[in-house]
Amino acid sequence: MKDINLILSKWMLAGLLFIGLAMVSCNEEYSEGKMTGVRMMSKEDIVLDVEPTLVLAQGMEQTVSYTIIPDDITDPEITWSSSDSDIAEVSQNGVVKAKKMGAAVIKLTQSVAFEALQSFTVNVVGIATDMQIEDFEMYEKTSKALANYVILTPENGYKVFDCESRNPSILSYENGKLNALSPGTVAITVKTKDGSNLQKTVNVTVLPVIELQSITLADGQEFALNETAQLLYKMVPADATVEALNWKSSNEDVLTVTNEAIITARAYGETEITVAKEDGTILGRTTVAVVKGKINDYGNQFSIYKIASGNGKIRIDGDKMIVEAASKVSGYLERGTTWIDVDTYPILAIKSYVESGTGKGSLWHNMDFKVSGGSTVGANAGMNWDRILPYDDGSRIYYIDLSKITYDGGATLEGKGPTEMSMFKYKTGTDNSNDHYFELHWVKTFKSMDDLNAYYEESKNKE
């Protein structure tokens, strides 16, 4: 009897061992994707026919489809979901409906799994209440986005339009682009597609292209952070059509460039600018830099300024900043963290204006600096009337040589290269104790007094 029990125990143990090995084998095969008939879906297996961001106006619907690339998926059924159905809802057929303004994420998940395979964002914008577009010009052989010429109210509306050209041989429209084909003037009718049923008819004049023979880009061009400026170049002939050229920046994180050769400096660093014909033939290239120490503040760049103390308030008016004050001293205008480089850009200048006459007085400026982690530099560094360049309209340039400022018992910033300032502010006021305002036209640094004087003379001639 004991022998029989022993034999049975061994058989049971062997059976359990066999089952365990079989389960391990199955798990290994499943994890390696080797089990017969099992093929789970990965992110690479599904392709959407929509951009990462889909913009829709309230009330609009759009069907989004997808393609599953492999044909051996075990269960290809897809589940659609929205992160916020109050903003954008989605049906299980991929129909997205925009309900209210905002953003929602649409996800696609394999029905037998949990992790999202693909997703895209739906931005729901308001329906236009007004549309404005004026007559404009284009150059032959160029293409422009129609949305660049249309102003919607609200401005962040749905910028996809229908457009009918009265003469497609002069100007055609396709996929949001206006294509200038031959010289002439043509009427186009632009219609909204957001359900507002707005439309406008304008005239577009296509100008003939003056072919470029050669172009030379200026070397060593440097720009200030956040500056928008025209690239310097020479064309032959001088009136050649620059809009017919393609401009490109090799590093758009540092600097971007438009087809009109207008740059916007976005971060410190260098990038190569190339200019080419429509067929891709490179005509010229140059390396430009966004450098620490160069300052060129005007217009929207003044948005970084604030009143640090005192009773003034500021507002931007076109390219100028208006400073309003209720007493003799308007207080400190603080620029925030600023890089200066007295070895390369030692001359700091500001152009400002205060109304003259009875009770208005004259304008004066002082400056305070502080090296990051260090001492205050040049407290109340004077920018007085003996260092000015006047204009006929009463405005003046005040300037100071930053390389002459001393701190810590006579030390200067010469030889230190770009130096970060944690404090960079102007103390400004007038000799008048009544309400007043003054205009700050720009703040710039220059490589030398010769450069400042040359800029001054050129700007005077443009008045």
URVEN-V857157 format. One record per run of one state. SS is the DSSP state (helix for helix, strand for strand, loop for the rest). FROM is the first residue (numbers start at 1). LEN is the number of residues. If there is no record, write none. Layout:
BEGIN
ss:SS from:FROM len:LEN
ss:SS from:FROM len:LEN
END
This chain:
BEGIN
ss:loop from:1 len:1
ss:helix from:2 len:30
ss:loop from:32 len:11
ss:helix from:43 len:3
ss:strand from:46 len:3
ss:loop from:49 len:4
ss:strand from:53 len:5
ss:loop from:58 len:3
ss:strand from:61 len:3
ss:loop from:64 len:2
ss:strand from:66 len:3
ss:loop from:69 len:9
ss:strand from:78 len:5
ss:loop from:83 len:5
ss:strand from:88 len:3
ss:loop from:91 len:4
ss:strand from:95 len:4
ss:loop from:99 len:3
ss:strand from:102 len:9
ss:loop from:111 len:5
ss:strand from:116 len:10
ss:loop from:126 len:4
ss:strand from:130 len:3
ss:loop from:133 len:3
ss:strand from:136 len:4
ss:loop from:140 len:3
ss:strand from:143 len:3
ss:helix from:146 len:4
ss:loop from:150 len:1
ss:strand from:151 len:3
ss:loop from:154 len:7
ss:strand from:161 len:5
ss:loop from:166 len:5
ss:strand from:171 len:4
ss:loop from:175 len:2
ss:strand from:177 len:4
ss:loop from:181 len:3
ss:strand from:184 len:9
ss:loop from:193 len:6
ss:strand from:199 len:9
ss:loop from:208 len:6
ss:strand from:214 len:4
ss:loop from:218 len:4
ss:strand from:222 len:2
ss:loop from:224 len:4
ss:strand from:228 len:3
ss:loop from:231 len:2
ss:strand from:233 len:4
ss:loop from:237 len:5
ss:helix from:242 len:3
ss:loop from:245 len:1
ss:strand from:246 len:4
ss:loop from:250 len:5
ss:strand from:255 len:3
ss:loop from:258 len:4
ss:strand from:262 len:4
ss:loop from:266 len:3
ss:strand from:269 len:8
ss:loop from:277 len:5
ss:strand from:282 len:9
ss:loop from:291 len:5
ss:strand from:296 len:2
ss:loop from:298 len:1
ss:helix from:299 len:6
ss:loop from:305 len:1
ss:strand from:306 len:4
ss:loop from:310 len:3
ss:strand from:313 len:5
ss:loop from:318 len:2
ss:strand from:320 len:6
ss:loop from:326 len:3
ss:strand from:329 len:6
ss:loop from:335 len:3
ss:strand from:338 len:3
ss:loop from:341 len:6
ss:strand from:347 len:8
ss:loop from:355 len:8
ss:strand from:363 len:9
ss:loop from:372 len:4
ss:strand from:376 len:8
ss:loop from:384 len:4
ss:strand from:388 len:3
ss:loop from:391 len:5
ss:strand from:396 len:6
ss:helix from:402 len:3
ss:loop from:405 len:2
ss:strand from:407 len:1
ss:loop from:408 len:3
ss:strand from:411 len:1
ss:loop from:412 len:7
ss:strand from:419 len:12
ss:loop from:431 len:5
ss:strand from:436 len:11
ss:loop from:447 len:2
ss:helix from:449 len:13
ss:loop from:462 len:2
END
